[in-house]
Amino acid sequence: MTAFLAELGKQLVTRWTATLMVPGALFAGAVVLAQVLGHRHAVDRRVLGTWLGTVGATPTSGRNATLLIAAAGFLLGAAAAGLLAGAVGLLVEWTWGLAGSAPVLRWLAGSRQRRWATADAEVAEAERALLADPADPAARARARRAIARRDAIGLVAAERPTWIGDRLHAADVRVHRSYAIDLTTVWPRLWLVLPEAVRGEVTAVQDRCASAARLAGWGVLYVLLSALWWPALFVGAVALLTARYRARLAVGVYTDLVEAAVDLYGRKLATHLGLSGQGRLTAETGAEISAIVRKDDVVRQLRPITPAGSAPPLPLPLLHG
């Protein structure tokens, strides 16, 4: 047990160092540069060299104590920056599930809705052309391109201000349309019957989602630092763009895994809940599963399929059951 706890502590320290201290130290160094150089001498190496020379020319008496205090302050600042970036990352994750209620969010959601409606109209037109001449390869290619453009905006009708919000929302809607399963309620029970390997895959991709959100937090901090040192703006912009790409990729994989878990193990959950029957998971069985886990009074009454716009988004924290 002692060896296990020692190894666990070592792993935690390693992970904490990799996720917080290293990027925190880089940010703390950027803060020091911002204080020394400012906007006027942002990329002036001579000013930086002069400052370093001044530090090196400090009298030896008391230098060790000064360096020790400075190092301790630097490490504390790095740790604080890491914790702050993590907190901003959590805020970023929270914004992924926001609906379009505030004015800016309503505008963003409306823009996405119009884009999706336009793409959907193009799909309908391409499908009509394909029905008129099913053997035409150009019509087939046009239909595939139109569907790909629409799916790039959203797998279901766009409702949320961001792509990530709509992708999380789409997983809930698609599962409910196919199986009448209330995914937000059913997921913790389904999580308990998933094999360990499947849970490991889902947890790993959730960690990638959190890492992308934390990178966005660093990007925000660097953008704020640009008020004192303008090169930080470019660092922040690169971090935010990278975080956006990683987040979209991770959330796409996450939602695919969640839907796959329902497809492959929904029947297993039904068996654990005492529902009989063989074959594929049906909407009737899914409605019974939802009714059981919601503790509904009428368990075997099929709940109507919820319209696409009214289903809540699938929250990322449900990953851990």
ABEGO torsion letter per residue (X at the ends): XAAAAAAAAAAAAAAAAAAAAAAAAAAAAAAAAAAAAEAAAAABAAAAAAAAAAAAABBABGAAAAAAAAAAAAAAAAAAAAAAAAAAAAAAAAAAABBBABAAAAAAAAAAAAAAAAAAAAAAAAAAAAAABAABAAAAAAAAAAAAAAAAABABBBABABAAAAAAAAAAAAAAAAAGBBAAAAAAAAAAABBAAAAAAAAAAAAAAAAAAAAAAAAAAAAAAAAABAAAAAAAAAAAAAAAAAAAAAAAAAAAAAAAAAAAAAAAAAAAAGBBEBEBBBAAAAAAAAAAAAGBABAABBBBBBBAAABBBBBAAAAAX
